[in-house]
Amino acid sequence: MFQLSRSRIALPVRLSVIVAANVFVFDVRTACANEELARGAEFQDCAICPVMKVVPGGEFVQGSPPSSSGHFHSEGVIRTVTIARPFAAGKFEITFDQWDACIAAGHCATVDDGDWGRGRYPVINVNWEEAVAYTEWLSELTGKPYRLLSESEWEYAARAGLQRFRFFGLAPEQLCEVANVYDLRSKAEYEFGWEHVSCDDGFAGLAPVGSLTANGFGIHDMQGNVAEWTQDCRNRSWRFANLDGSPWLNGDCMLRAYRGGSWLANGPRYLRTPDRYRYLRARSDDLGFRVGLSLY
């Protein structure tokens, strides 16, 4: 069982916890002394800040066996990664509402919404450097160390305790309960000739964040909707990557890791927790990000 000791908190952090429609402020040291609260704690540091979920520490097996459907050579060896301490991950992907607040503050650039709309839709057409700039603005705004998730943190949060490589262990036809994917509805609306998932998630294209069921950690859209930038640099495999969940910042850092597949061009082969890399200045209608936060 996950245990969180109050004595392990290095600095006091004041957080706003959302319970129903109310917002409560508490000191994370006190909250983390209560295991049940710490496990599912949900907080927001300001009105326009992302809602965050506390993810408990633990370990998971990273990568996938060569026999796994959709396995890529770059996934390399299967290895155990240990996340020693809890961290926070965005409950949702960063939205246009949140991005537009950063634009208004003069810290972020205007980006195209692809005619999907703004508001609660996930921000798209954001490159890696711009995603990092948003986290830097959020850190300045709150005084907290916001950042992108590492690849390992992302995969751990996505699996939410499940040691499955595809679809959270769901059958493909059940995937639409938790993920906005290129499905029967998308195929009917946009016939690209791509492989599709044989279910209907209710959206032909991009969906507002949180439209579908959260995973076991209470986090939404970890598969599908938009792919998400992470911190890590490209390497040929994970063989020598960090085993503590921290980002791998050596290698070809002009290419950065992204995770989660998307609703658009990624069929079942891509809707897996291990994923790939893109040029750090790349933009796409199906590429966004979520933020992470160190609690210690």
KELO-915488 format. One line per field, with one value per residue: z, x, y negated of N, C-alpha, C in turn; residue number from 1; residue in one letter. Coordinates in pm, whole numbers, plus 50000, padded with zeros to 5 digits. Atoms other than C-alpha are relative to their C-alpha. Example, Ala and Ser with C-alpha at 12.3 -4.5 7.8 and 13.67 -1.06 7.14 Angstrom:
2
n.w: (50000, 49994)
n.u: (50089, 49918)
n.v: (50119, 50119)
ca.w: (50780, 50714)
ca.u: (51230, 51367)
ca.v: (50450, 50106)
c.w: (50000, 50073)
c.u: (50090, 49923)
c.v: (49880, 49891)
num: (1, 2)
residu: (a, s)
END
This chain:
296
n.w: (50000, 50004, 49874, 50016, 49868, 49987, 49976, 50125, 50068, 49976, 49991, 49997, 50126, 49979, 50118, 49996, 50033, 50051, 49953, 50064, 50062, 49906, 50002, 49865, 49997, 49891, 50006, 50050, 49896, 49921, 50085, 50031, 49881, 50013, 50122, 50090, 50065, 50086, 50120, 50102, 49981, 50121, 49959, 50103, 49934, 50030, 50076, 50138, 49997, 50023, 49887, 49987, 49921, 49935, 50046, 49897, 50042, 50027, 50108, 50112, 50101, 50116, 50127, 50038, 50060, 50147, 50052, 49980, 50123, 50013, 49936, 50078, 49959, 49906, 49865, 49936, 49899, 49896, 49876, 49890, 49961, 49867, 49968, 49855, 49929, 50075, 50078, 50050, 50145, 50041, 50014, 50139, 50088, 49993, 50089, 50060, 49896, 49921, 50089, 50031, 49882, 50012, 50107, 49945, 49908, 50079, 49989, 50097, 50136, 50055, 50082, 50077, 49939, 50100, 50016, 49907, 49892, 49891, 49876, 49933, 50088, 49970, 50087, 50103, 50079, 49907, 50005, 49869, 49934, 49953, 49885, 49888, 49963, 49919, 49865, 49934, 49958, 49889, 49883, 49955, 49948, 49876, 49914, 49990, 50109, 50109, 50107, 50071, 49942, 50066, 50067, 49903, 49923, 50086, 50017, 49870, 49976, 50098, 49966, 49877, 49927, 50087, 50077, 50135, 50097, 50094, 49965, 49857, 49977, 50051, 50136, 50090, 50010, 49877, 49990, 50013, 49869, 49933, 50094, 50125, 50098, 50137, 49980, 50104, 50029, 50071, 50133, 50080, 50027, 50066, 50053, 50038, 50038, 49892, 49908, 49900, 49887, 50024, 49896, 50023, 49877, 50000, 50062, 50129, 49999, 49870, 49897, 49880, 49903, 49895, 50052, 49982, 49866, 49954, 49967, 49859, 49921, 50013, 50104, 50125, 50134, 50012, 50132, 50095, 50003, 50059, 49948, 49898, 49984, 49872, 49993, 50038, 50128, 50073, 49996, 50083, 49920, 49859, 49927, 49898, 49946, 49854, 49943, 49888, 50050, 50044, 50146, 50062, 50066, 50089, 50127, 50102, 49934, 50099, 50009, 49866, 49992, 49978, 49960, 49989, 50120, 50014, 50070, 50141, 50095, 49931, 49980, 49883, 49985, 49925, 49875, 49903, 49909, 50057, 50124, 50081, 49989, 50108, 49998, 49891, 50051, 50078, 49961, 50060, 49953, 49899, 49903, 49892, 49883, 49864, 49915, 49877, 49889, 49892, 49869, 49899)
n.u: (50085, 49930, 49989, 49946, 49965, 49999, 49862, 49926, 50027, 49889, 50044, 50145, 50061, 50142, 50072, 50145, 50062, 50135, 50095, 50125, 49983, 49929, 49854, 49946, 49855, 49940, 49856, 49980, 49938, 50109, 50078, 49925, 49997, 50119, 49975, 50114, 50009, 49884, 50011, 50087, 50012, 50021, 49978, 49984, 49927, 50062, 50123, 49972, 49899, 50055, 50033, 49895, 50027, 49884, 49974, 49917, 49878, 50013, 49912, 50067, 49912, 50004, 49970, 50088, 49924, 49999, 50119, 50116, 50050, 49963, 49871, 49898, 49866, 49946, 50046, 49888, 50019, 50101, 49928, 50083, 49976, 50055, 50035, 49987, 50083, 50114, 49989, 50132, 50016, 50122, 50117, 50039, 49906, 50012, 50107, 49983, 50026, 49879, 49898, 50034, 49962, 49856, 49985, 50039, 49894, 49882, 49898, 50021, 50030, 50128, 49992, 50120, 50085, 50043, 50145, 50074, 50051, 49904, 50067, 49963, 49927, 49857, 49919, 49930, 49903, 49900, 49877, 49945, 49946, 50114, 50057, 49910, 50021, 50123, 49970, 49919, 50094, 50079, 49911, 49989, 50131, 50036, 49885, 49987, 49916, 50073, 49914, 50057, 49972, 49901, 50061, 50034, 50115, 50119, 50043, 50048, 50131, 50093, 50035, 50080, 49991, 50019, 49882, 50046, 49933, 50096, 50138, 50027, 50049, 50136, 50019, 50008, 50135, 50029, 49907, 50073, 50048, 49897, 49911, 50051, 49912, 50052, 50094, 50102, 50055, 49896, 49986, 50115, 49989, 49873, 49952, 49860, 49944, 49917, 50056, 50082, 50043, 50141, 50091, 50041, 49980, 50092, 49937, 49939, 49868, 49950, 50104, 49964, 49930, 50082, 50129, 50012, 49971, 49861, 49936, 50000, 49944, 50086, 49944, 50074, 49943, 49861, 49993, 50086, 50026, 49876, 49873, 49952, 49856, 49934, 49870, 49884, 49932, 50002, 49889, 50029, 50086, 50002, 49911, 49921, 50079, 50011, 50095, 50070, 50110, 49956, 49986, 49871, 49969, 49887, 50041, 50034, 50101, 50081, 50120, 50055, 50100, 50141, 50068, 50144, 50081, 50096, 50123, 49989, 49929, 49943, 50087, 49969, 49856, 49940, 50071, 49930, 49928, 49870, 50023, 49888, 49936, 50015, 49916, 50053, 50076, 50113, 50136, 50098, 50138, 50032, 49890, 50010, 49920, 50051, 49890, 49969, 49955, 49930, 50058, 49894)
n.v: (50120, 50127, 50071, 50134, 50051, 50146, 50045, 50006, 50125, 50090, 50138, 50015, 50041, 50023, 49957, 50015, 49872, 50015, 49900, 50044, 50131, 50086, 49996, 50008, 50013, 49925, 49980, 49865, 49917, 49941, 49909, 49880, 49915, 49918, 49923, 49996, 50129, 50018, 49917, 50057, 50145, 50078, 50138, 50102, 50106, 50129, 49980, 49962, 49893, 49866, 49913, 49898, 49880, 49939, 49863, 49936, 49931, 49857, 49955, 49937, 49944, 50088, 49934, 49891, 49891, 50002, 49933, 50086, 50061, 50140, 50026, 50068, 49961, 50099, 49975, 49934, 49896, 50019, 50027, 50048, 50139, 50027, 50140, 49991, 50098, 50052, 50123, 50039, 50006, 50067, 49915, 50015, 50067, 50145, 50046, 50132, 50101, 50017, 50054, 50139, 50080, 50020, 50099, 50129, 50043, 50034, 49896, 49894, 50043, 49959, 49880, 49970, 49898, 49905, 50015, 49916, 50083, 50018, 49961, 49875, 49909, 50001, 50082, 49924, 50077, 50054, 49921, 49963, 50119, 50079, 49929, 50029, 50141, 50005, 49952, 50103, 50105, 49948, 49999, 50139, 50042, 49929, 49972, 49855, 49948, 49933, 49951, 49888, 49869, 49915, 49885, 49895, 50048, 49995, 49861, 49952, 50061, 49947, 49861, 50008, 49874, 49885, 49960, 49967, 50085, 50055, 50030, 49983, 49865, 49986, 49952, 50117, 50056, 50074, 50112, 50127, 50044, 50079, 50068, 50055, 49938, 49989, 49891, 49987, 50132, 50075, 49940, 50042, 50144, 50026, 49873, 50015, 49871, 49950, 49901, 50065, 49918, 49964, 50046, 50138, 50077, 50113, 50116, 49970, 50062, 50043, 50009, 50077, 49918, 49941, 49955, 49856, 49950, 50009, 49872, 49964, 50110, 50116, 50087, 49984, 50019, 49955, 49939, 50068, 50145, 50050, 49949, 50093, 50016, 49974, 50065, 49920, 50003, 49873, 49905, 49883, 49913, 50036, 49909, 50070, 50112, 50004, 49904, 50065, 50081, 50133, 50006, 49971, 50126, 49978, 49943, 50097, 50083, 50070, 49918, 49981, 49893, 50029, 49877, 49991, 49992, 50109, 49962, 50030, 49914, 49885, 49885, 49918, 49979, 50109, 50026, 49917, 50089, 50037, 50074, 50045, 50130, 50097, 50119, 50082, 50115, 49949, 50036, 49910, 50014, 49898, 49996, 50097, 49961, 50022, 50039, 49929, 50084, 49932, 50032, 49995)
ca.w: (50000, 49918, 50227, 50242, 50542, 50654, 50754, 50388, 50286, 50239, 50195, 50282, 49976, 49994, 49753, 49664, 49674, 49468, 49639, 49441, 49353, 49645, 49667, 49989, 50066, 50269, 50343, 50148, 50450, 50645, 50352, 50276, 50635, 50547, 50298, 50160, 50091, 49946, 49703, 49525, 49622, 49356, 49368, 49170, 49251, 49088, 48898, 48556, 48667, 48563, 48803, 48933, 49066, 49320, 49175, 49440, 49423, 49307, 49032, 48691, 48406, 48121, 47758, 47584, 47472, 47104, 47063, 47168, 46885, 46760, 46933, 46809, 46813, 47003, 47301, 47371, 47680, 47939, 48272, 48612, 48691, 49051, 49125, 49484, 49573, 49477, 49213, 49057, 48700, 48518, 48549, 48195, 47895, 47890, 47734, 47508, 47800, 47997, 47699, 47617, 47975, 47915, 47588, 47771, 48024, 47740, 47796, 47525, 47148, 46962, 46805, 46553, 46691, 46362, 46358, 46639, 46880, 47195, 47550, 47696, 47391, 47438, 47303, 46978, 46734, 47028, 46985, 47265, 47338, 47368, 47601, 47822, 47811, 47944, 48239, 48312, 48318, 48546, 48778, 48791, 48854, 49140, 49279, 49226, 49009, 48721, 48424, 48161, 48278, 48212, 47980, 48275, 48483, 48188, 48131, 48502, 48530, 48212, 48327, 48669, 48823, 48525, 48367, 48021, 47705, 47499, 47581, 47963, 47931, 47774, 47469, 47161, 47146, 47505, 47437, 47350, 47716, 47813, 47493, 47203, 46909, 46534, 46565, 46368, 46396, 46289, 45998, 45881, 45902, 45783, 45557, 45552, 45479, 45815, 46056, 46301, 46636, 46619, 46875, 46903, 47162, 47065, 46888, 46521, 46595, 46881, 47210, 47505, 47782, 48037, 47807, 47871, 48177, 48381, 48446, 48784, 48902, 48812, 48508, 48176, 47813, 47868, 47548, 47240, 47195, 47154, 47186, 47466, 47482, 47759, 47872, 47738, 47456, 47187, 47237, 47039, 47321, 47693, 47784, 47976, 48071, 48431, 48651, 48900, 48676, 48603, 48243, 48016, 47908, 47715, 47353, 47053, 47229, 46904, 46911, 47214, 47330, 47302, 47431, 47414, 47049, 46934, 46779, 46437, 46257, 46513, 46481, 46734, 46664, 46826, 47111, 47350, 47651, 47492, 47209, 47000, 46923, 46720, 46628, 46916, 46692, 46530, 46537, 46471, 46496, 46726, 46950, 47286, 47642, 48010, 48301, 48596, 48936, 49186, 49539, 49720)
ca.u: (50000, 50117, 50242, 50309, 50494, 50435, 50801, 50902, 50751, 51037, 50846, 50496, 50278, 49934, 49688, 49322, 49125, 48809, 48526, 48203, 48163, 48367, 48736, 48925, 49283, 49502, 49867, 49989, 50191, 49869, 49687, 49965, 49957, 49617, 49676, 49323, 49321, 49671, 49590, 49310, 49378, 49266, 49384, 49405, 49653, 49456, 49133, 49294, 49549, 49507, 49335, 49597, 49570, 49813, 49963, 50095, 50445, 50498, 50662, 50571, 50720, 50810, 50819, 50653, 50768, 50866, 50562, 50328, 50108, 50240, 50578, 50843, 51213, 51292, 51094, 51395, 51415, 51142, 51251, 51110, 51082, 51028, 50848, 50961, 50748, 50407, 50385, 50095, 49972, 49716, 49370, 49308, 49513, 49586, 49290, 49263, 49109, 49428, 49653, 49468, 49526, 49897, 49867, 49689, 49973, 50223, 50403, 50257, 50217, 49887, 49827, 49574, 49277, 49220, 48859, 48767, 48704, 48879, 48743, 48751, 48908, 49270, 49524, 49678, 49948, 50180, 50542, 50760, 50933, 50597, 50465, 50771, 50717, 50363, 50496, 50749, 50471, 50264, 50564, 50608, 50237, 50213, 50565, 50542, 50773, 50537, 50685, 50610, 50584, 50874, 50806, 50813, 50577, 50341, 50338, 50297, 50006, 49849, 49860, 49721, 49838, 49765, 50050, 49896, 50050, 49736, 49412, 49448, 49374, 49034, 48907, 48930, 48551, 48555, 48824, 48567, 48460, 48790, 48950, 48857, 48997, 48963, 48652, 48340, 48204, 48537, 48562, 48211, 48290, 48652, 48731, 49110, 49152, 49320, 49273, 48997, 48868, 48533, 48344, 48189, 48315, 48056, 48300, 48396, 48699, 48857, 48664, 48650, 48878, 48723, 48442, 48512, 48572, 48892, 49144, 49214, 49411, 49125, 49309, 49131, 49237, 49566, 49489, 49352, 49214, 49556, 49905, 50105, 50458, 50689, 51033, 51253, 51507, 51520, 51744, 51769, 51612, 51535, 51817, 52018, 51736, 51676, 51499, 51363, 51104, 51313, 51341, 51622, 51780, 52072, 52059, 51913, 51732, 51613, 51361, 51131, 50903, 50527, 50274, 49916, 49820, 49532, 49187, 49327, 49597, 49673, 49492, 49515, 49887, 49957, 49707, 49953, 50138, 50487, 50517, 50756, 50929, 50891, 51106, 51071, 50939, 50676, 50311, 50007, 49628, 49645, 49938, 49908, 50031, 49946, 50156, 50324, 50425, 50683, 50539, 50873)
ca.v: (50000, 49650, 49470, 49097, 48962, 48606, 48588, 48626, 48292, 48050, 47724, 47606, 47578, 47419, 47568, 47511, 47835, 47859, 48044, 48028, 47660, 47528, 47445, 47506, 47402, 47633, 47702, 48003, 48120, 48172, 48328, 48572, 48692, 48833, 49114, 49123, 48748, 48751, 49030, 48848, 48487, 48242, 47882, 47561, 47286, 47001, 46947, 46988, 47249, 47613, 47851, 48095, 48450, 48596, 48914, 49157, 49298, 49654, 49856, 49989, 50187, 49951, 50053, 50342, 50686, 50729, 50954, 50669, 50542, 50208, 50246, 50002, 50089, 49765, 49894, 50112, 50326, 50376, 50229, 50139, 49767, 49655, 49327, 49279, 48978, 48845, 48576, 48387, 48417, 48208, 48359, 48235, 48130, 47757, 47576, 47275, 47083, 47140, 47072, 46750, 46629, 46676, 46481, 46199, 46189, 46145, 46478, 46702, 46674, 46688, 47030, 47156, 47348, 47529, 47404, 47643, 47358, 47244, 47242, 47595, 47751, 47860, 47614, 47741, 47629, 47561, 47662, 47798, 47467, 47290, 47559, 47508, 47130, 47185, 47387, 47113, 46854, 47075, 47112, 46734, 46686, 46937, 46965, 47342, 47561, 47639, 47824, 48083, 48442, 48676, 48970, 49208, 48994, 48970, 49345, 49418, 49171, 49309, 49671, 49577, 49904, 50127, 50322, 50317, 50177, 50110, 49933, 49950, 50321, 50255, 50436, 50206, 50168, 50035, 49777, 49507, 49498, 49334, 49201, 48976, 49172, 49216, 49429, 49518, 49163, 49008, 49250, 49155, 48782, 48790, 49083, 49077, 49446, 49500, 49786, 49701, 49826, 50008, 49801, 49454, 49203, 48941, 48706, 48702, 48483, 48294, 48303, 48061, 48184, 48419, 48531, 48899, 49115, 49058, 49334, 49494, 49189, 48955, 48814, 48759, 48799, 48981, 49169, 48998, 48644, 48477, 48620, 48458, 48320, 48447, 48332, 48612, 48601, 48869, 49172, 49494, 49693, 49672, 49912, 49650, 49413, 49307, 49559, 49303, 49139, 48829, 48704, 48819, 48491, 48640, 48751, 48572, 48288, 48132, 48417, 48439, 48716, 48697, 48947, 49064, 49083, 48861, 48862, 48780, 48975, 49242, 49572, 49854, 49901, 49564, 49574, 49733, 49598, 49633, 49379, 49162, 48831, 48512, 48213, 47966, 47687, 47910, 47805, 48018, 48002, 48305, 48212, 48034, 48093, 48123, 48002, 48166, 48032, 48148, 48164, 48202)
c.w: (50000, 50136, 49976, 50137, 50000, 50014, 49871, 49923, 50034, 50024, 50011, 49865, 50026, 49871, 50019, 49955, 49956, 50051, 49956, 49938, 50087, 49988, 50142, 49992, 50119, 49978, 49963, 50103, 50084, 49917, 49979, 50122, 50000, 49868, 49903, 49926, 49902, 49870, 49890, 50007, 49866, 50039, 49881, 50065, 49970, 49908, 49858, 49993, 49970, 50130, 50001, 50086, 50060, 49956, 50102, 49941, 49979, 49892, 49890, 49903, 49874, 49875, 49970, 49935, 49848, 49939, 50012, 49869, 49998, 50062, 49903, 50054, 50107, 50142, 50079, 50101, 50092, 50131, 50103, 50038, 50134, 50017, 50152, 50075, 49915, 49922, 49955, 49848, 49968, 49986, 49855, 49919, 50011, 49893, 49935, 50099, 50078, 49915, 49972, 50119, 49997, 49889, 50054, 50094, 49927, 50001, 49893, 49865, 49959, 49911, 49938, 50067, 49898, 49974, 50088, 50106, 50113, 50131, 50062, 49907, 50034, 49902, 49904, 49925, 50088, 49989, 50141, 50075, 50055, 50119, 50125, 50047, 50085, 50143, 50078, 50047, 50120, 50128, 50056, 50067, 50139, 50099, 50020, 49879, 49895, 49886, 49914, 50078, 49929, 49928, 50100, 50086, 49918, 49989, 50129, 50029, 49903, 50036, 50127, 50071, 49916, 49922, 49863, 49903, 49905, 50070, 50148, 50031, 49953, 49863, 49909, 49994, 50126, 50012, 49998, 50131, 50064, 49906, 49877, 49889, 49860, 49994, 49885, 49959, 49922, 49857, 49908, 49959, 49917, 49950, 49945, 49951, 50106, 50077, 50108, 50111, 49988, 50120, 49969, 50131, 50006, 49933, 49869, 49994, 50141, 50100, 50111, 50104, 50104, 49952, 50025, 50138, 50033, 50024, 50151, 50092, 49990, 49896, 49867, 49877, 49990, 49873, 49909, 50027, 49939, 50060, 50089, 50007, 50139, 49996, 49919, 49859, 49934, 50024, 49924, 50072, 50144, 50083, 50113, 50058, 50151, 50048, 50114, 49955, 49952, 49849, 49954, 49912, 49924, 49871, 49899, 50052, 49904, 49972, 50142, 49997, 50013, 50023, 49978, 49874, 49991, 49932, 49850, 49918, 50063, 50024, 50119, 50022, 50090, 50135, 50109, 50092, 49957, 49868, 49945, 50015, 49882, 50018, 50095, 49953, 49911, 50056, 49931, 50059, 50105, 50104, 50099, 50116, 50126, 50087, 50117, 50106, 50105, 50133, 50110, 49958)
c.u: (50087, 49996, 50066, 50024, 50004, 50142, 50079, 49972, 50108, 49954, 49849, 49950, 49851, 49926, 49851, 49937, 49858, 49916, 49863, 50025, 50083, 50150, 50050, 50152, 50054, 50150, 50025, 50067, 49893, 49923, 50073, 50020, 49880, 50007, 49884, 49983, 50113, 49987, 49920, 49988, 49996, 50012, 50020, 50061, 49949, 49881, 50024, 50106, 49936, 49966, 50102, 49951, 50130, 50009, 50091, 50126, 49974, 50098, 49917, 50104, 49985, 50041, 49898, 50082, 49995, 49877, 49874, 49960, 50035, 50133, 50094, 50137, 50056, 49952, 50101, 49960, 49883, 50075, 49904, 50043, 49930, 49979, 49994, 49903, 49881, 50036, 49858, 50002, 49869, 49885, 49953, 50120, 49979, 49902, 50035, 49968, 50127, 50113, 49974, 50029, 50149, 50032, 49971, 50106, 50130, 50109, 49989, 49960, 49860, 50020, 49864, 49919, 49944, 49851, 49919, 49931, 50101, 49936, 50057, 50064, 50149, 50076, 50076, 50094, 50100, 50126, 50057, 50049, 49887, 49932, 50085, 49982, 49874, 50029, 50084, 49913, 49919, 50084, 50017, 49871, 49972, 50113, 50024, 50078, 49922, 50096, 49920, 50028, 50118, 49925, 49954, 49882, 49872, 49949, 49944, 49859, 49896, 49954, 49917, 49994, 49980, 50127, 49956, 50058, 49903, 49868, 49967, 49948, 49859, 50001, 49986, 49862, 49958, 50083, 49928, 49940, 50098, 50083, 49925, 50095, 49940, 49914, 49899, 49943, 50101, 50015, 49886, 50012, 50123, 50058, 50141, 50062, 50090, 49930, 49921, 49965, 49850, 49912, 49967, 50012, 49913, 50056, 50065, 50143, 50043, 49885, 50044, 50063, 49901, 49866, 49975, 50049, 50149, 50056, 50001, 50061, 49914, 50046, 49933, 50090, 50148, 50022, 49905, 49985, 50120, 50118, 50061, 50153, 50045, 50139, 50109, 50054, 49997, 50129, 49957, 49913, 50004, 50103, 50075, 49926, 49990, 49892, 49918, 49885, 50039, 50021, 50141, 50034, 50131, 49948, 49974, 49886, 49929, 49871, 49953, 49886, 49860, 49929, 49850, 49920, 49904, 49875, 50023, 50067, 50050, 49896, 50045, 50149, 50063, 49935, 50051, 50077, 50144, 49977, 50129, 50041, 49965, 50103, 49937, 49925, 49882, 49868, 49905, 49863, 49962, 50109, 49985, 50089, 49916, 50122, 50017, 50048, 50068, 49943, 50104, 50114)
c.v: (49875, 49932, 49864, 49941, 49849, 49949, 49987, 49872, 49899, 49856, 49993, 49953, 49982, 50025, 49974, 50130, 49976, 50115, 49952, 49864, 49906, 50018, 49979, 49992, 50078, 50011, 50145, 50090, 50069, 50101, 50131, 50088, 50093, 50074, 49993, 49867, 49981, 50077, 49931, 49850, 49929, 49855, 49909, 49877, 49859, 50026, 50049, 50110, 50135, 50071, 50114, 50116, 50052, 50146, 50068, 50061, 50148, 50042, 50064, 50054, 49917, 50076, 50107, 50110, 49993, 50064, 49914, 49935, 49851, 49965, 49929, 50038, 49905, 50020, 50082, 50104, 49965, 49981, 49944, 49859, 49977, 49850, 49993, 49909, 49957, 49875, 49965, 49994, 49929, 50098, 50001, 49949, 49849, 49953, 49866, 49889, 49970, 49940, 49852, 49908, 49969, 49900, 49859, 49944, 49967, 50105, 50108, 49941, 50047, 50122, 50029, 50109, 50099, 50000, 50095, 49915, 49995, 50046, 50126, 50103, 49997, 49911, 50092, 49907, 49926, 50085, 50020, 49878, 49912, 50065, 49975, 49856, 49984, 50046, 49899, 49885, 50045, 50004, 49860, 49954, 50056, 50015, 50148, 50054, 50079, 50033, 50097, 50128, 50064, 50112, 50104, 49959, 50010, 50143, 50058, 49945, 50055, 50141, 50008, 50135, 50123, 50031, 50051, 49899, 49932, 49971, 50017, 50140, 50022, 50068, 49878, 49936, 49925, 49873, 49866, 49952, 49902, 49914, 49951, 50041, 49992, 50125, 50007, 49864, 49915, 50050, 49956, 49853, 49967, 50131, 49981, 50131, 50060, 50111, 49927, 50099, 50023, 49969, 49855, 49923, 49875, 49875, 50042, 49946, 49967, 49984, 49905, 50092, 50055, 50052, 50148, 50040, 49989, 50140, 50022, 49896, 49874, 49900, 50032, 49990, 50038, 50081, 49923, 49851, 49928, 50075, 49892, 49998, 50043, 49938, 50070, 49977, 50139, 50078, 50125, 50102, 49952, 50076, 49929, 49879, 50009, 50096, 49940, 49911, 49862, 49999, 50031, 49881, 50006, 50061, 49891, 49913, 49904, 50077, 50027, 50101, 49943, 50132, 49992, 50017, 49882, 50052, 50011, 50110, 50129, 50107, 50082, 50023, 49895, 49976, 50092, 49907, 49975, 49926, 49942, 49855, 49910, 49888, 49899, 49875, 50044, 49951, 50096, 49972, 50103, 50014, 49885, 50043, 49990, 49971, 50095, 49903, 50086, 49954, 49996, 49910)
num: (1, 2, 3, 4, 5, 6, 7, 8, 9, 10, 11, 12, 13, 14, 15, 16, 17, 18, 19, 20, 21, 22, 23, 24, 25, 26, 27, 28, 29, 30, 31, 32, 33, 34, 35, 36, 37, 38, 39, 40, 41, 42, 43, 44, 45, 46, 47, 48, 49, 50, 51, 52, 53, 54, 55, 56, 57, 58, 59, 60, 61, 62, 63, 64, 65, 66, 67, 68, 69, 70, 71, 72, 73, 74, 75, 76, 77, 78, 79, 80, 81, 82, 83, 84, 85, 86, 87, 88, 89, 90, 91, 92, 93, 94, 95, 96, 97, 98, 99, 100, 101, 102, 103, 104, 105, 106, 107, 108, 109, 110, 111, 112, 113, 114, 115, 116, 117, 118, 119, 120, 121, 122, 123, 124, 125, 126, 127, 128, 129, 130, 131, 132, 133, 134, 135, 136, 137, 138, 139, 140, 141, 142, 143, 144, 145, 146, 147, 148, 149, 150, 151, 152, 153, 154, 155, 156, 157, 158, 159, 160, 161, 162, 163, 164, 165, 166, 167, 168, 169, 170, 171, 172, 173, 174, 175, 176, 177, 178, 179, 180, 181, 182, 183, 184, 185, 186, 187, 188, 189, 190, 191, 192, 193, 194, 195, 196, 197, 198, 199, 200, 201, 202, 203, 204, 205, 206, 207, 208, 209, 210, 211, 212, 213, 214, 215, 216, 217, 218, 219, 220, 221, 222, 223, 224, 225, 226, 227, 228, 229, 230, 231, 232, 233, 234, 235, 236, 237, 238, 239, 240, 241, 242, 243, 244, 245, 246, 247, 248, 249, 250, 251, 252, 253, 254, 255, 256, 257, 258, 259, 260, 261, 262, 263, 264, 265, 266, 267, 268, 269, 270, 271, 272, 273, 274, 275, 276, 277, 278, 279, 280, 281, 282, 283, 284, 285, 286, 287, 288, 289, 290, 291, 292, 293, 294, 295, 296)
residu: (m, f, q, l, s, r, s, r, i, a, l, p, v, r, l, s, v, i, v, a, a, n, v, f, v, f, d, v, r, t, a, c, a, n, e, e, l, a, r, g, a, e, f, q, d, c, a, i, c, p, v, m, k, v, v, p, g, g, e, f, v, q, g, s, p, p, s, s, s, g, h, f, h, s, e, g, v, i, r, t, v, t, i, a, r, p, f, a, a, g, k, f, e, i, t, f, d, q, w, d, a, c, i, a, a, g, h, c, a, t, v, d, d, g, d, w, g, r, g, r, y, p, v, i, n, v, n, w, e, e, a, v, a, y, t, e, w, l, s, e, l, t, g, k, p, y, r, l, l, s, e, s, e, w, e, y, a, a, r, a, g, l, q, r, f, r, f, f, g, l, a, p, e, q, l, c, e, v, a, n, v, y, d, l, r, s, k, a, e, y, e, f, g, w, e, h, v, s, c, d, d, g, f, a, g, l, a, p, v, g, s, l, t, a, n, g, f, g, i, h, d, m, q, g, n, v, a, e, w, t, q, d, c, r, n, r, s, w, r, f, a, n, l, d, g, s, p, w, l, n, g, d, c, m, l, r, a, y, r, g, g, s, w, l, a, n, g, p, r, y, l, r, t, p, d, r, y, r, y, l, r, a, r, s, d, d, l, g, f, r, v, g, l, s, l, y)
END
